[in-house]
Amino acid sequence: MTARLEIICRHPLKGHGREELASVRLSGGQALPWDRVWAVAHDAARLDPEGGWSRCANFARGAKAPELMALESRLDEATGDLTLRHPAQGEITFRLGDEAAMARALDWLRPLNPQGRARPERIVTASQPLTDSAWPSVSVLSLDTLDDLAARMGIDLSPHRFRGNLWVRGWQPWQEFDLVGQEIAIGPVRLLVRERITRCKATTVDPATGHVAGDTLAALQSGWGHQDFGVYAEVITGGTIALGDEVLA
């Protein structure tokens, strides 16, 4: 079976919404454009004082606030206007980089964060994308592996539980782990697969509802002896990729 690219997804505001794309242009050494460029720092955050990359523990995210997993987003690249939608909270549009607009967005987001935890304080950016890796990564995941995990759990699993960038259909389940240290090609783009992704409690949340439904971490541990799903890759050769492109490994 020929492996092909089936989903392209970005998350302009880290942990707050996802947006599917038909195509994207990748650049060498860079993350997927507009992916995790901004993030919501909480009131206990200790961000890099030089404005560089900071760990995910400094930001509001689905592992601590499950309702955030139900957010969808749409970015207007020309204006920087970001629209967030939530099944219970409705919709808001605000301009990234506009302090007054971002303060209004924080007020809108606060009810989605549980009481008793660090509270959203400000929307920040950094000198490099705020991916979960300390380097500008593009995450690559397998829909065949997702099907294998879903079959073990006996429930449907949305890809959006795993907040990936590029989803491939046509690999053997778990084949992506064997690709660490190797290059793959998607259309004209070449990526070096660098490491596996260890998962957190955000993946236990159904993104349709924002409610915990299905212990993915326990299923991974009991079935395969780890809590990893997907891989991080580095763009070696840039270019434009689109849904349906063949993936060569």
N, C-alpha and C positions, 0 to 999 in steps of 0.2 A: 504494500500500500504506500502510495506517495504521501509523504508528510507535507502539510501545508499550513500556512498561517491563517488562523480562524478568527482571532480576536486581537485588536490593538486597543490598549486602554491607558489613559493618563489620569493623574490625580493632582491637579494644580495646587490644591490646598491639602497638604499631607493629612491623611486620616479623615478627610471631610469631603466625601463624594468621589465619584468616578465618572469618566466620560469615554465612551467608545468612539474610535476613529476608523475611517475607511482606509487611510494611508497616513504615512508620516515620513519625514526626512530625518535620518539619523546622521550624526557627525562623529568622527573618530574621537574616542576618549571622553565623550559626553553622554549624559543621561538622555532619556527620551525627552524631546522638547516640552517644556512647561510641566514636566512631571515633578511634583514635590518641590516646586520653587518656593512656595510659602508654607508656613505651618503655624499652628496655634500654640504658643507657649503658655504654660500654666503658671500659677503664682508661686510655685516652688522650683521653677526652672533655673538651672545654672548653665546658661548658654556660653559658648566660646566667646571670651571678651574681645577677640580680634575679628569677630564676625564670620568665623569659619563654620565648618560642619559641627553639629551637635547631635548627641545620641537621642534616640526616639523617646527615652524616658522623660525628656524635657517637654514633651508636647502632648496635648490632648489627642487621644486615639481610641480606637474601638476596643482595645484590650482592657481599658479602664472605664470606658463609657460606651456600652454596646449600642445605644441608640444612634451613635454617629455612623454606624455601619450601614444604616438605611439611607444615608444621604446620596443623592445623585448630583452631578454638577455639569455645567456647560460654560466654557470659557470663550469670550470674544477676544481673540488674540490682538485685534487691532486697537481695542480700547483698554484691555485689561479688566473688563467687567466680568465678574464671576457670578453665575446664578447657581444657587443651592436649592434643592428640593428635598422635602422630607414628608413621609406619609402622614405624620401627625402634626408637624410644625408648619407645613405649607411651603412657601417659596420666598426667597429674597435674592435680590441682585445688588451687588456692591462693587466698587472699583478697588482692585488690589493696588496698594500704594497710597491710597487716599485715607489719611488717618481718621477723619470723621466718618467716612463710609465704613471703614473696618471696625471702628468702635460700635457702630450700629449693628454690624454683623455679629460681633461678639455678644451683644445683648440678645440677639435672636438665637444664638447657639447655646447660651448658658442653660436653658431648661433641658437640653439634651444631655447634660453632664450631671451625674448623680451627686447628691449632697454628701458631704463627708469626705470628698476627695479634693485634690488640687483643682482650683477653678481656672477657667480660661482667662488669661490676662491681656495678651496682645498677639497680634498677627505679625510674624517676622519672616524675613528672608535671610539668606546667607550668601557667601561668596561662591558656594557650589550647591547643587540641589541637595535637599535634606532627605536623601534616600536612607534606607536602614543600614546600608553599607557606608563605610567612611570614604568611599571613592564613588565616582559617578557611574552607577551601575544601571543596566537594563535587565529586568527580571524576565526569565523565559520559563514557561510552565507548560505542562502537557495535559490536554483534555483527556487523553487515554489513562493517565495516572489518576486524574480526578474521578473518572468512571470506576476505576479499581477501588479507590477509597470509598466512594459512595456505595458500591456493591457490598463492601464489608460492613458498612454502617447501616445499610438497609434504608437509606433515605436519599432524596435528591440533594445534590450539593451545587450551589451556584458558584461559578468561577470567581464571582466578586467577593467571596469570603477571603480569597487569598491576595487580592489587590495587586495582581500581576500586570505587567506591561504587554508581553507578547505570549499568546497561547497557541500551541501547535497541536494539530490533529494528525495522527498517522504514525506516531512512534509506538514502540512497545511500552507498556506501563513501566515506569521508573527508569526508562532508558536514559533520561536526561542526566541522571547521576553518573552514568558511565562516561559522559561527555566532559566531565570536569578536566581541565587541562588541554582540551581540544578546541578547534575552531568549528563553527557551523556557518552556513551561508543561507541567507534569506534574500532571494532576488540578488541585487548587486552588493548587499551588505554582508560583511564578515564580522562575526563576534567570537571572542574568546570566552569560553565558559570557565569561570574562575572558582566558584564555590557554591555549595548547597545552601539553601535558605532554611534556617531553623524557625519554626513557627511559634506564635503566641496565642493567647486566648481570643483574639479578634476573630480567628477562624472558626470559633465555636458559635458565632452569631449568624443568624439568617439575615442576609442583607435586604430581603424584601420587607422585613418587619422591625429589625433592630433588636430582636429578642434572641437570647441564647437558645439554641435548638440543635443539639448534636455535638457530642464531645469528640471533635476531630483529633485533638491531641492524644486522648486515650486510645483512639482507634489506630493512630499512627504508631504509638508506642507498643500496643499489644500485637499489632499485625506485622510490623517491620522493625521494631526495636529502636526506633528513633522518632523525632518529631519534626523531620525535615520534609519540605514540599517545595519543588521548584529550584531553580538555580539563578545565580547572579552572573551576568556576562558583561564583558567590556567590548564596546564597539571598536573594531580595529580598522575597518574600511567602511566609510559612510556611504549613504545613498538613500534613495526613496524606496520604501517597502509598502506593500498594499495587501489587503485581504486576498487570500487565494494564492499568494506567492508560494512557490515550492521551497521547502526547507531541506537542505542537504547537510547531513552529519557524517 
